[in-house]
C-alpha cells in the first residue's frame, strides 16, 4: 500500500484508507517510520505499465537500431505491446498508384508485414493506431511532422473503408483470426489537439470517421477490438460515448492521453491520478480504459521522471487497464532525428537515448518489472499531509520488494528524508537485503556524458561507459532486529529528492 509522510511537525495521525487501517507517528528530526507486513497480501499489484509502450512512427520500426533497442526493452521491462503513429503514411508505401499506368490505387502491406512479423517474433503485439491519411486518399494537403503525415479526412469514404477492410482481411489471413482478435485497433491520434494539429475537421467529423473505420473493421470480423477517441488531455470521452450510444457505433475500449504538464499543469502530486480517476468515472467500471500516451512532462534525463513513474504507476494501477509510456526510445523524428544524446528540447521522453543508453526512467520500469504482483499491507497509508513527498509500498512475488519514493512536482517543496521501514512476517529473519538506488548519484548517465565533454557523437567506447554509468548496481544494506516489534527486522535509508529506492529481502 502506498504511503505518504512528512516530518515537518510532531504529530500522530491514525486514519482508515481504501486499503488499510493506518497509524503514523513522526518525531521531529527523526526518520519517517513505516511498516511492511510481508505475510499479509491486501490486493493484486496490476502491472498496467507493462501492457504497452509508445514509439515514434511506424517506419522507424524497420531500422535495425530501433529493433535492437525494442528487444532489450521487451526483455528488461516486460512490455507486451507497442504503439506508434503513421502506419498508413506515405513512407510506409501502403497506398500506391495502380500498376502499369492503370487508374486508381493499389494497396501494399509489405512494410506492415515486416514490422508485425518482427513484433510477433520477439513476443510482442502491436497496438494498432490507424493513422494517418495516405495522400492519395486525402481530402486536403494539410500535414504534420517531419514525415509529412496528412491529417485530413478521406476524400472517398468507400475507398477508405476498402483500405481498412482489406488490411483487416490481410492481417487475419497472415496471422490468424485468434491472434488478430487479441490486438487493439485505435482510430487516429489526438484529433482534438492544439486544436487541429492531428485532425483538421473537429469533433463531429472525427466521430463520423471513427464510425466509418470501426464499421469497416467489424465488417471483416465482429470480434476485432476497436476503440477511440485517442484524444489529448482526456478529452471528448463523454461526447464520444454519447455518440456511440446514439448511433449504435461499436467500441471495445476507450483510449485517451494525459501528460501532467497539460494545461493547467501539475497542481499537486495527485493531479495526474485525479484526472485518470475522473476518466474512469466517465467511462464506467465495465469498459476497458487505455491511456495510450503519458510521460512525466519534462523530458529530461534526471531521476525526477523515475520517481514520477513509480509513484504514478502505483496510484493508477486499479484505475486504468493500459498505461502506455511515450516513448521507449529517442529514435524519434516528429521534428527530425537529431544526434544529441541528451537533447532536452525534444518533445519526447525516451526511456533510452538514440544510442540505446538507458535513462533513470528505464531503470524505474525495470525495478517495477522485477517486483511481484501482490501488494503487501503497509502502514501508514495517508493522503492528509499538505507537505507529503515520501511514499512507500511493499510487493511480494519476487521476495519482499519495498519501494521508497521521494517525489513532488517541480517547484513544490521537497527535501531529503531519512526513512525507517520495519518488516514483519518474514519466514526467517534476515541480516541483510539488497538495495537499488535511482537518484542524482545513481543510474545517471547524463553526468557521465557531461564529464566526457558532452560529445555530440560519442564513440562506441564512450557509449559503453554511459551504459555502465546507467546500470542498476545492487548494494547490500543491513537488517537489524526491530526494537519495537518482536520477530521483525528494520532498515533505514536516506531518500534524496526525486529518488527511488528498492529494497529486496530474498
C-alpha positions in Angstrom: 0.0 0.0 0.0 1.3 3.5 -0.9 2.2 5.8 1.9 2.9 9.5 2.4 4.6 11.2 5.2 6.2 14.4 6.4 8.4 15.1 9.5 7.7 18.8 9.5 5.9 18.7 12.8 5.5 16.4 15.8 2.2 14.6 15.3 0.4 11.4 15.4 -2.2 10.5 12.8 -4.4 7.5 12.5 -6.7 7.0 9.6 -8.6 4.4 7.6 -8.0 4.4 3.9 -9.3 2.4 1.0 -6.5 -0.1 1.5 -5.6 -0.5 5.2 -6.0 0.7 8.7 -3.2 3.1 9.3 -1.3 4.8 12.1 1.7 7.0 11.7 3.9 8.6 14.3 6.6 11.1 13.5 9.2 12.7 15.7 10.8 16.0 14.7 14.3 15.4 13.4 13.9 11.6 13.2 13.3 9.2 10.4 9.9 8.6 8.9 8.5 5.3 10.2 6.8 2.7 8.1 5.9 -1.0 8.5 5.5 -3.7 5.8 3.8 -7.0 6.7 5.4 -9.5 4.4 2.8 -12.1 5.2 -0.3 -10.1 4.6 -1.4 -9.5 0.9 -4.1 -6.8 0.5 -4.7 -6.8 -3.3 -3.1 -7.6 -6.6 -0.4 -5.3 -8.0 -1.5 -4.9 -11.6 1.4 -4.3 -14.0 -0.7 -2.0 -16.2 2.6 -0.2 -17.1 3.8 -3.3 -19.0 0.7 -3.7 -21.2 2.1 -1.2 -23.9 4.8 1.3 -24.6 4.9 4.0 -27.3 7.4 4.7 -30.0 7.9 7.1 -32.9 6.2 6.3 -36.2 5.8 3.1 -37.9 8.7 3.3 -40.5 11.2 3.6 -37.7 10.4 0.0 -36.7 12.2 -1.1 -39.9 15.5 0.3 -38.5 18.0 -2.2 -37.1 18.9 0.0 -34.1 15.2 0.5 -33.2 14.6 -3.2 -33.3 17.7 -3.9 -31.1 16.5 -1.4 -28.5 13.0 -2.7 -28.5 14.3 -6.3 -28.0 16.2 -5.0 -25.0 13.3 -3.1 -23.6 10.9 -6.0 -24.0 13.4 -8.3 -22.2 14.3 -5.9 -19.4 10.9 -4.1 -18.8 8.4 -6.7 -19.9 6.4 -4.5 -22.4 3.8 -6.6 -24.2 2.6 -4.2 -26.9 3.9 -1.3 -28.8 2.0 1.6 -30.3 3.3 4.0 -33.0 1.9 6.7 -35.3 1.8 6.7 -39.0 1.1 3.1 -40.0 -0.6 4.4 -43.2 1.5 7.4 -44.1 3.3 7.7 -47.4 6.7 6.5 -46.2 5.1 3.1 -45.4 4.0 2.8 -49.1 0.6 1.3 -48.1 -1.4 3.2 -50.8 0.3 3.5 -54.2 -0.7 4.4 -57.7 -2.1 1.5 -59.6 0.4 -0.5 -61.6 1.0 -0.2 -65.3 -0.5 3.2 -65.6 -4.0 2.0 -64.7 -6.3 4.5 -62.9 -6.9 4.3 -59.2 -4.7 3.0 -56.4 -3.4 -0.3 -55.1 -2.7 -1.4 -51.5 0.6 -2.8 -50.3 1.0 -4.3 -46.9 4.6 -5.4 -47.3 6.2 -2.9 -44.8 3.4 -3.5 -42.3 4.1 -7.2 -42.5 7.8 -6.7 -41.9 7.0 -4.7 -38.7 4.3 -7.0 -37.4 6.4 -10.2 -38.2 9.2 -8.7 -36.1 7.0 -7.9 -33.2 5.4 -11.3 -33.0 8.8 -12.9 -33.4 10.1 -11.2 -30.2 7.0 -11.9 -28.3 5.2 -8.6 -28.6 1.9 -7.4 -30.2 1.0 -4.2 -31.9 -1.5 -1.8 -30.5 -2.5 -0.6 -34.0 -3.0 3.1 -34.2 -4.9 3.6 -37.6 -3.2 6.8 -38.9 -2.6 9.0 -40.8 -4.2 9.6 -44.2 -2.4 8.3 -47.3 -2.0 11.3 -49.5 -3.7 9.6 -52.5 -6.8 9.2 -50.3 -6.7 12.6 -48.6 -9.3 15.3 -49.0 -6.7 18.0 -48.3 -3.0 18.7 -48.2 -2.5 19.7 -44.5 0.3 17.8 -42.9 2.1 17.4 -39.6 5.6 16.4 -38.5 8.9 15.8 -40.2 7.5 12.9 -42.1 4.6 14.9 -43.6 1.7 13.0 -42.1 -1.6 14.0 -43.8 -4.2 14.9 -41.1 -7.3 15.4 -43.3 -10.3 13.1 -43.7 -10.6 10.7 -46.7 -12.0 12.2 -49.9 -13.8 9.0 -50.6 -15.4 7.1 -47.7 -15.8 4.0 -49.8 -12.2 3.8 -50.7 -11.1 4.4 -47.1 -13.4 1.6 -45.9 -11.9 -0.7 -48.6 -8.4 0.1 -47.3 -9.3 -0.7 -43.7 -11.3 -3.9 -44.5 -8.5 -5.1 -46.9 -5.9 -4.5 -44.2 -8.0 -6.5 -41.6 -8.5 -9.3 -44.1 -4.8 -9.4 -44.9 -3.8 -9.5 -41.2 -6.2 -12.3 -40.4 -5.0 -14.3 -43.4 -1.4 -13.8 -42.4 -1.6 -14.2 -38.6 -4.8 -16.0 -38.0 -8.1 -14.7 -36.6 -7.3 -15.6 -33.0 -4.1 -13.7 -33.0 -5.5 -10.5 -34.6 -8.6 -10.6 -32.3 -6.1 -10.2 -29.4 -4.9 -6.9 -30.8 -6.4 -3.5 -30.3 -7.2 -1.1 -33.2 -7.2 2.5 -32.1 -8.6 5.0 -34.6 -6.3 8.0 -35.2 -4.3 10.1 -32.7 -5.3 13.2 -30.7 -8.0 14.6 -33.1 -8.7 17.3 -30.5 -5.1 18.5 -30.1 -3.9 22.1 -30.4 -6.8 22.3 -31.8 -6.2 20.9 -35.3 -2.7 19.5 -35.0 -3.6 15.9 -36.0 -7.1 16.3 -37.4 -8.4 19.4 -39.1 -12.2 18.9 -39.1 -13.3 18.9 -35.5 -15.2 16.6 -33.1 -18.3 15.6 -35.1 -16.2 14.9 -38.2 -13.9 12.7 -36.2 -16.8 10.8 -34.7 -18.2 10.0 -38.2 -14.7 9.0 -39.3 -14.4 6.7 -36.3 -17.7 5.1 -37.1 -16.7 4.6 -40.7 -13.4 3.0 -39.6 -14.9 0.8 -36.9 -17.6 -0.5 -39.1 -15.0 -1.4 -41.8 -13.1 -3.5 -39.2 -16.1 -5.1 -37.8 -17.4 -6.0 -41.3 -14.4 -8.4 -41.6 -14.6 -9.8 -38.1 -17.0 -8.6 -35.4 -14.5 -9.8 -32.7 -11.8 -7.4 -33.8 -11.3 -4.9 -31.0 -11.6 -1.2 -31.9 -11.7 1.9 -29.9 -11.0 5.6 -29.6 -11.2 8.6 -29.4 -7.4 8.6 -28.7 -7.7 12.2 -27.6 -5.3 14.5 -25.9 -5.9 15.8 -22.3 -8.5 13.1 -21.6 -10.9 15.0 -23.9 -14.1 14.2 -25.6 -14.8 11.0 -23.6 -18.4 11.7 -22.6 -19.2 13.1 -26.1 -17.7 10.1 -27.7 -19.7 7.6 -25.6 -22.9 9.6 -26.2 -22.3 9.5 -29.9 -21.6 5.7 -29.9 -24.8 5.1 -27.8 -27.0 7.4 -30.0 -25.9 5.9 -33.3 -25.1 2.3 -32.2 -21.4 2.7 -33.0 -19.2 -0.2 -31.9 -16.3 0.3 -29.4 -14.4 -2.2 -27.3 -12.3 0.1 -25.3 -11.9 3.8 -24.6 -8.5 5.4 -25.2 -7.1 8.8 -24.5 -3.8 10.6 -23.4 -2.7 12.7 -20.5 0.5 14.5 -19.7 1.0 16.0 -16.3 2.1 19.3 -17.9 -1.0 19.6 -20.0 -3.0 22.8 -19.1 -3.4 23.8 -16.3 -0.2 21.9 -15.4 0.6 19.9 -12.3 -1.1 21.3 -9.2 -0.2 18.6 -6.8 1.2 15.0 -6.5 -2.2 13.6 -7.1 -3.2 15.8 -10.1 -2.4 13.2 -12.7 -4.1 10.4 -10.7 -7.2 12.6 -10.2 -7.6 13.2 -13.9 -7.4 9.5 -14.7 -9.8 8.7 -11.9 -12.3 11.2 -13.4 -12.0 9.5 -16.8 -12.8 6.2 -15.2 -15.9 7.6 -13.6 -17.0 8.8 -17.1 -16.4 5.5 -18.9 -17.7 3.3 -16.1 -16.3 0.3 -14.4 -17.0 -2.2 -17.1 -15.3 -0.5 -20.1 -11.6 -1.0 -20.7 -9.8 2.3 -20.3 -6.5 2.7 -22.1 -4.1 5.6 -21.6 -2.0 5.2 -24.7 0.3 8.1 -24.0 1.8 9.8 -20.9 5.1 10.7 -19.5 6.5 12.9 -16.7 6.1 16.0 -18.8 9.6 17.4 -18.5 11.6 15.2 -21.0 15.0 15.2 -19.2 17.4 12.5 -18.2 17.2 13.2 -14.4 15.7 10.9 -11.7 12.6 13.1 -11.5 10.8 11.0 -14.1 11.8 7.8 -12.5 10.2 8.8 -9.2 7.2 10.0 -11.1 6.8 6.7 -12.9 7.0 4.5 -9.7 4.6 6.8 -7.8 2.0 7.2 -10.6 2.0 3.6 -11.7 1.2 2.5 -8.2 -1.5 5.2 -7.9 -3.4 4.3 -11.0 -2.9 0.5 -11.1 -6.7 -0.1 -10.4 -7.9 2.9 -12.4 -6.8 2.1 -16.0 -6.2 -1.1 -18.0 -3.3 0.1 -20.0 -0.9 2.9 -19.2 1.5 3.3 -22.1 4.6 5.4 -21.6 5.5 7.7 -24.5 8.2 6.6 -25.7 10.7 3.8 -25.2 13.5 5.3 -27.3 14.7 8.7 -28.5 14.9 7.2 -32.0 12.0 9.5 -32.8 11.6 12.0 -35.6 8.4 14.1 -35.3 10.8 17.1 -35.6 13.6 15.2 -37.3 16.1 12.8 -35.8 18.7 14.9 -34.1 22.1 13.5 -32.9 22.3 15.0 -29.4 22.4 12.0 -26.9 20.5 14.0 -24.3 18.6 16.7 -26.2 16.4 18.4 -23.7 14.5 20.3 -26.4 13.0 17.1 -27.7 9.2 16.8 -27.4 9.7 13.2 -26.2 11.0 11.4 -23.2 12.6 8.2 -24.4 13.5 5.6 -21.9 16.7 5.1 -23.9 18.6 7.6 -25.8 19.5 7.3 -29.5 22.5 5.2 -28.7 20.5 2.8 -26.5 21.7 4.1 -23.2 19.0 3.6 -20.5 17.9 6.7 -18.6 16.7 6.7 -15.0 13.1 6.3 -16.3 14.1 3.0 -17.9 15.6 1.7 -14.6 12.3 2.7 -12.8 10.4 0.4 -15.1 13.0 -2.3 -14.6 12.5 -2.3 -10.9 8.7 -2.4 -11.3 9.1 -5.3 -13.7 11.2 -7.2 -11.2 8.6 -6.7 -8.5 5.9 -9.2 -7.8 2.2 -8.9 -8.3 0.8 -8.9 -4.8 0.6 -5.8 -2.7 1.5 -6.1 0.9 -0.1 -4.4 3.9 2.0 -1.3 4.6 1.4 1.4 7.1 0.9 4.3 7.2 -1.2 5.0 4.1 -2.4 8.6 4.3 -3.1 11.5 2.0 -3.6 14.1 4.7 -0.2 15.8 4.8 0.0 19.0 2.8 3.8 18.6 2.5 3.9 14.9 1.7 6.7 13.7 -0.5 7.7 10.3 0.7 5.7 7.2 -0.4 6.3 3.6 0.5 4.7 0.3 -0.7 5.6 -3.3 -0.4 5.1 -6.0 -3.1 5.6 -9.8 -2.9 6.2 -12.4 -5.6 9.9 -11.8 -6.0 10.9 -11.8 -2.4 9.7 -8.9 -0.3 10.2 -5.9 -2.5 9.9 -2.5 -0.8 9.7 0.8 -2.8 10.6 4.1 -1.2 9.8 7.1 -3.4 10.6 10.7 -2.6 8.8 12.8 -5.3 6.9 16.0 -5.7 6.0 18.0 -8.7 8.6 20.6 -9.8 8.5 23.9 -7.9 6.8 22.3 -4.9 8.8 21.6 -1.6 10.9 18.5 -1.4 13.9 17.7 0.8 16.0 14.6 1.6 14.2 12.3 4.1 15.5 9.5 6.3 13.1 6.6 6.2 13.0 3.6 8.5 11.0 0.6 7.4 10.1 -2.3 9.8 9.3 -5.6 8.1 7.3 -8.2 9.9 6.0 -11.7 9.0 9.2 -13.0 7.4 9.6 -16.8 7.4 13.1 -16.3 8.7 14.9 -13.3 10.0 17.5 -11.9 7.6 20.6 -10.0 8.4 20.9 -8.1 5.1 19.0 -7.1 2.0 19.8 -5.8 -1.5 19.0 -2.2 -2.3 18.9 -0.4 -5.7 19.0 3.4 -5.9 17.8 5.8 -8.6 18.8 9.4 -7.7 21.2 12.1 -8.7 24.1 9.9 -7.8 23.0 6.5 -9.2 21.9 5.3 -12.6 22.6 8.7 -14.1 24.5 8.6 -17.4 23.9 12.2 -18.1 26.5 13.3 -15.6 29.0 10.8 -17.1 28.3 12.3 -20.5 28.9 15.8 -19.3 32.2 14.6 -17.7 33.3 13.4 -21.2 32.8 16.9 -22.5 29.2 16.3 -23.8 30.3 14.7 -27.1 27.6 15.1 -29.8 28.7 11.9 -31.4 30.0 9.6 -28.6 32.4 6.8 -29.7 31.5 3.2 -29.1 33.7 3.1 -26.0 32.0 6.2 -24.7 28.6 4.7 -25.3 29.7 1.6 -23.4 30.8 3.8 -20.5 27.5 5.6 -20.5 25.6 2.3 -20.4 27.7 1.2 -17.4 27.0 4.5 -15.7 23.3 3.9 -16.1 23.3 0.5 -14.6 21.4 -0.6 -11.5 24.1 -1.6 -9.1 23.0 -3.8 -6.1 24.1 -2.6 -2.7 24.0 -4.6 0.5 22.2 -3.0 3.4 22.0 -4.3 7.0 18.8 -5.5 8.5 18.7 -5.1 12.3 16.2 -6.7 14.7 13.4 -4.3 15.5 13.3 -2.8 18.9 9.5 -2.3 18.8 8.2 -5.4 17.1 9.2 -9.0 18.1 10.3 -11.2 15.2 10.8 -8.2 12.8 13.7 -6.5 11.1 14.2 -2.9 10.1 16.4 -0.8 7.9 17.0 2.9 7.4 17.8 4.7 4.2 18.1 8.3 3.0 15.8 9.2 0.2 17.1 12.2 -1.8 14.7 14.5 -3.6 13.3 12.8 -6.8 14.6 9.4 -5.8 13.5 5.7 -5.9 15.0 3.1 -3.5 14.0 -0.5 -4.0 15.0 -2.8 -1.1 14.6 -6.5 -1.8 14.6 -9.1 1.0 15.0 -12.5 -0.7 
